[in-house]
Every structure is written in structure tokens, then in C-alpha cells.
Amino acid sequence: MEHRCEVAVLGLGAMGAAPLYQLAKAGVKVTGVDRHHPPHTQGSSHGDTRITRLSVGEGAEYVPIVRNSHRIWRELEALSGESLFEQCGVLVMTSSPSYDADDASDFTHRTLHLAKTYGIEHEVLSAAQIRERFPQFSPVLDTAVGYFEPGGGYVRPERCIAVQLKLAEELGATLFKGETVLHITSDEQGVTVITDRRTILADKVVISAGMWSQGLLGKPFDTLLKVCRQKLFWFELEENARFAPVSPTFIYYHGPEESNYGFPPLPGEGSMKVATEQYSEESSPDTLDRTVVDAEARDMFDTHVRGKIAGVTSRVAKSAVCAYTVTPDSHFIIDEHPSLKNTLVVSACSGHGFKHSAALGEALAQWCVRGSCDLDLSAFSLKRFAE
Ligand SMILES: Cc1cc2nc3c(=O)[nH]c(=O)nc-3n(C[C@H](O)[C@H](O)[C@H](O)COP(=O)(O)OP(=O)(O)OC[C@H]3O[C@@H](n4cnc5c(N)ncnc54)[C@H](O)[C@@H]3O)c2cc1C
């Protein structure tokens, strides 16, 4: 079977659903392929919540991207009638015995600095103000410092993907779900994609295969990318738990190397999602252990919740596993494939990509249509690793 299109998008998680939609919106004959049936729970985009914030402490280069994403989530909400972006605010804070007020590398400091530079609405909170405004984070140390951004909050990943795929289809996109891409070649005429069902001939291709990228993309991605298993926990709330009426999402540094992040209890759930990040243990799509054992839940509660988040019990309502695909510097790779023509790779969003996905979709669509994009994505090029 042979199928022709102008652009093929390979992988329809966060990073694929967005360009698929934007390309269809631009009137491009676009086809999306996914080995599963997105939104699904096998990749990195599942669940109900992903934090978003305008002051992105990971780097100034991300600020214009996330700004565009916030605009696009609202546009998608208006088009679909779905609620995608909950602006409950975000609290980034450091309450650590090792805290050094002069340490410019502290994530809360970096976030604060960026907010000032970019004129992002925020408040700086002292320990007393954190205790008063957000009693769930008590006790914090007297040296604690908080950054509160009212415009941040969380986006709903599976809904965002579902909405963009649906709108793309309505605009004429073709979707091949449950179909695996096996091989990609290119020449001056275009790109040939071999799947387990057909051959797709495209003028251009966007590859957004998440943690499967290493295998699909070959060199140099096979050595640059690392898949890291992450665990998520939903701890049951105490009966009389005190949460502010509108509780924020949070990123909480509480020790030299210790941090967690989490979300306000969602209506009707009776639990609070808290998670951490790890980059030392490597996994792969085939070996990823998707079960969470009791010892991991106990360790999470003892290290990251007990004495740090009030109103939460050690009872685990639910747990889950997800994977980060990280680069050596934890930044993104968005670049043309070095040995495939007309092929753009967006991958390895290193565990912080969702908030940027809508805007990256718009930028990638512009690249496909006119060979350049409004956003400056040069910071994410492959050449930084060669240098
Ligand atoms: C636990 C966790 C928490 C996170 N928290 C945040 C957060 O708070 N804020 C934030 O901004 N970001 C966060 N992120 C990061 C964000 O979710 C990811 O960067 C983003 O979802 C990655 O999307 P993706 O499209 O690259 O990958 P995926 O969603 O995994 O999509 C890849 C797709 O490619 C398909 N595919 C792969 N190989 C093939 C093939 N050969 N043929 C066909 N299809 C293929 C897969 O089926 C899959 O659907 C978090 C990630 C995790 C795991």
C-alpha cells in the first residue's frame, strides 16, 4: 500500500499532535502515524496534569515558547469547548537547610530572576507568607523563599492531545493509529517512510517518537538520548486537610539535591499527586518497569512528603510510571536530522516539554511550510553537542 502526503508526522504524543493540528490548520495535506492509539499511557504524555509556568527556570530561551503555548491552549479551548489549561498559579520555593541566599543557581532564584527580566507577573513570598497563604507547605524553614506566579498552573495532557488530533482530523488530516514506523529514508524527491502496514511518501517529515527515538533515529540520537523511569504518587488526603481555596501547582526544593513537585487535589479525587525526578537509572521502552512497589511509595513519602506537605497521609491512592527522554544537558533537541533530508526531529524534551508542545507544534508547522519559524529554536540544535 502506498500513501502520499505533503507532511508526515511520526509519533502523535504531545510533540506530534501539536504540529499535526497546526499543519492541518494551515491547509497542508498531513498524515500522522502512531504505534499506539493516542492519547495512551505507554509514552510520556499520559495523565491528567502537567505543570506550566511562564518563568521557566530551565532557561530564558523557553519563555517565548511557553507564552505562545498559553495562547494556543486558550484558542484550542475556544474551538473545542474542553477545559485544557487550569490557571491555579504555580509556587516555586526553596526551603532547605543548605539554602544560600546568594546562590544564583538555586532554581527558585533563577525563576525569580527570569520573571523580573521578562516582566512576568509574580510575587516573592517570605517563609511567613508561604505559611499563611499555603498552609499545606508547613512547616517551611524561616529561611524559605517562594516565587508565586498567578498565571501558571497545569495543562491536561491527554485532553490536549485528544483535542488536537480531533481538530486535525476535522481539518482533513489522515491518522494511522496502531501502526509502527519501521524505517525512514530520504532523497531529493522526498522522504519514504516504511511502516508495518504501508509505504508513506512525504515531501517532509516531522519525527516525534518520544522515548522510542533512539531506535528510530539512529546516530547521533542513539548515544545522546537516555530514557529515565519516573514514579508518580497520589497520596490520600487527611480528613480535615487544609488547602487554600485555589491551591497552586508547586516545585519544592527542600534539600541540597532534593526536590519534589505536585498538583493541588483535583476535584473529587481526595488525593494529591506528588512526584520527583531521577536521572541516574537508565531504562528503555522495552525494559521500562511500569509497576511501582510499596517500598518506593514508602521512600517517596518519608523523603519528600513527611514533614513537608501537610494534610496528606502515607496511604497511596494510585501510582504510575512515566519516562523522561533526556539529553546530556537536559535541554531539547529540535533540529533537522543530520543524515535525512527534509526531516525535522523534535525529541528529548527532557521531562519538561509538555508546556511548550503547543507552541512547538506551531513553529514546526511553519518550518514545514516555509522552511523557517517565528520562534528562535537555535538553542536546541544538535551542533551544541559537537561543540
Ligand atoms: C512523569 C512526567 C512528568 C512530567 N511533567 C511535566 C510537567 O509538569 N510539565 C511539562 O511541561 N512537562 C512535563 N513532562 C514532560 C512532557 O510530558 C514530555 O516532554 C512530553 O509529553 C513528551 O512528548 P512526546 O510527544 O515527545 O513523547 P510521547 O508522548 O511519548 O509520544 C511519542 C509517540 O511516538 C509514538 N511512536 C514511537 N515510536 C513510534 C514508531 N516507530 N512508529 C509510530 N509511532 C511511534 C508513541 O506511540 C508515542 O505516542 C513530564 C513527563 C513525565 C514522564
The ligand as a MOL file (V3000), in Angstrom:
LIG
                    3D

  0  0  0     0  0            999 V3000
M  V30 BEGIN CTAB
M  V30 COUNTS 53 58 0 0 0
M  V30 BEGIN ATOM
M  V30 1 C 6.1990 11.8730 34.8480 0
M  V30 2 C 6.3340 13.0140 33.9180 0
M  V30 3 C 6.0310 14.2920 34.3680 0
M  V30 4 C 6.1720 15.3860 33.5390 0
M  V30 5 N 5.8380 16.6280 33.9950 0
M  V30 6 C 5.8900 17.6820 33.1680 0
M  V30 7 C 5.4220 18.9410 33.6120 0
M  V30 8 O 4.9620 19.0730 34.7460 0
M  V30 9 N 5.4720 19.9790 32.7410 0
M  V30 10 C 5.9640 19.8320 31.4770 0
M  V30 11 O 5.9950 20.8150 30.7370 0
M  V30 12 N 6.4050 18.6350 31.0280 0
M  V30 13 C 6.3780 17.5640 31.8410 0
M  V30 14 N 6.7820 16.3400 31.4030 0
M  V30 15 C 7.3710 16.2090 30.0650 0
M  V30 16 C 6.3440 16.0450 28.9760 0
M  V30 17 O 5.2350 15.3150 29.4090 0
M  V30 18 C 7.0620 15.3900 27.7970 0
M  V30 19 O 8.1630 16.2110 27.4240 0
M  V30 20 C 6.1620 15.2100 26.6150 0
M  V30 21 O 4.9140 14.6890 26.9720 0
M  V30 22 C 6.8490 14.2960 25.6140 0
M  V30 23 O 6.0180 14.1500 24.4990 0
M  V30 24 P 6.4950 13.3300 23.2410 0
M  V30 25 O 5.4750 13.5480 22.1900 0
M  V30 26 O 7.9170 13.6490 22.9420 0
M  V30 27 O 6.5080 11.8140 23.7050 0
M  V30 28 P 5.2970 10.7540 23.7730 0
M  V30 29 O 4.0900 11.3610 24.3510 0
M  V30 30 O 5.8250 9.5260 24.4080 0
M  V30 31 O 4.9580 10.4840 22.2430 0
M  V30 32 C 5.7440 9.7250 21.3950 0
M  V30 33 C 4.7890 8.9940 20.4820 0
M  V30 34 O 5.5180 8.3670 19.4350 0
M  V30 35 C 4.8970 7.1230 19.1590 0
M  V30 36 N 5.8970 6.2950 18.4870 0
M  V30 37 C 7.1210 5.9850 18.9570 0
M  V30 38 N 7.7860 5.2150 18.0760 0
M  V30 39 C 6.9610 5.0450 17.0370 0
M  V30 40 C 7.0760 4.3380 15.8020 0
M  V30 41 N 8.1740 3.6380 15.4900 0
M  V30 42 N 6.0290 4.3490 14.9580 0
M  V30 43 C 4.8960 5.0450 15.2530 0
M  V30 44 N 4.7300 5.7290 16.4040 0
M  V30 45 C 5.7520 5.7360 17.2910 0
M  V30 46 C 4.4800 6.6220 20.5320 0
M  V30 47 O 3.4640 5.6480 20.4680 0
M  V30 48 C 4.0320 7.9010 21.2020 0
M  V30 49 O 2.6320 8.1150 21.0510 0
M  V30 50 C 6.6490 15.2140 32.2150 0
M  V30 51 C 6.9430 13.9330 31.7440 0
M  V30 52 C 6.7810 12.8480 32.5820 0
M  V30 53 C 7.0990 11.4780 32.0550 0
M  V30 END ATOM
M  V30 BEGIN BOND
M  V30 1 1 1 2
M  V30 2 1 2 3
M  V30 3 2 2 52
M  V30 4 2 3 4
M  V30 5 1 4 5
M  V30 6 1 4 50
M  V30 7 2 5 6
M  V30 8 1 6 7
M  V30 9 1 6 13
M  V30 10 2 7 8
M  V30 11 1 7 9
M  V30 12 1 9 10
M  V30 13 2 10 11
M  V30 14 1 10 12
M  V30 15 2 12 13
M  V30 16 1 13 14
M  V30 17 1 14 15
M  V30 18 1 14 50
M  V30 19 1 15 16
M  V30 20 1 16 17
M  V30 21 1 16 18
M  V30 22 1 18 19
M  V30 23 1 18 20
M  V30 24 1 20 21
M  V30 25 1 20 22
M  V30 26 1 22 23
M  V30 27 1 23 24
M  V30 28 2 24 25
M  V30 29 1 24 26
M  V30 30 1 24 27
M  V30 31 1 27 28
M  V30 32 2 28 29
M  V30 33 1 28 30
M  V30 34 1 28 31
M  V30 35 1 31 32
M  V30 36 1 32 33
M  V30 37 1 33 34
M  V30 38 1 33 48
M  V30 39 1 34 35
M  V30 40 1 35 36
M  V30 41 1 35 46
M  V30 42 1 36 37
M  V30 43 1 36 45
M  V30 44 2 37 38
M  V30 45 1 38 39
M  V30 46 1 39 40
M  V30 47 2 39 45
M  V30 48 1 40 41
M  V30 49 2 40 42
M  V30 50 1 42 43
M  V30 51 2 43 44
M  V30 52 1 44 45
M  V30 53 1 46 47
M  V30 54 1 46 48
M  V30 55 1 48 49
M  V30 56 2 50 51
M  V30 57 1 51 52
M  V30 58 1 52 53
M  V30 END BOND
M  V30 END CTAB
M  END
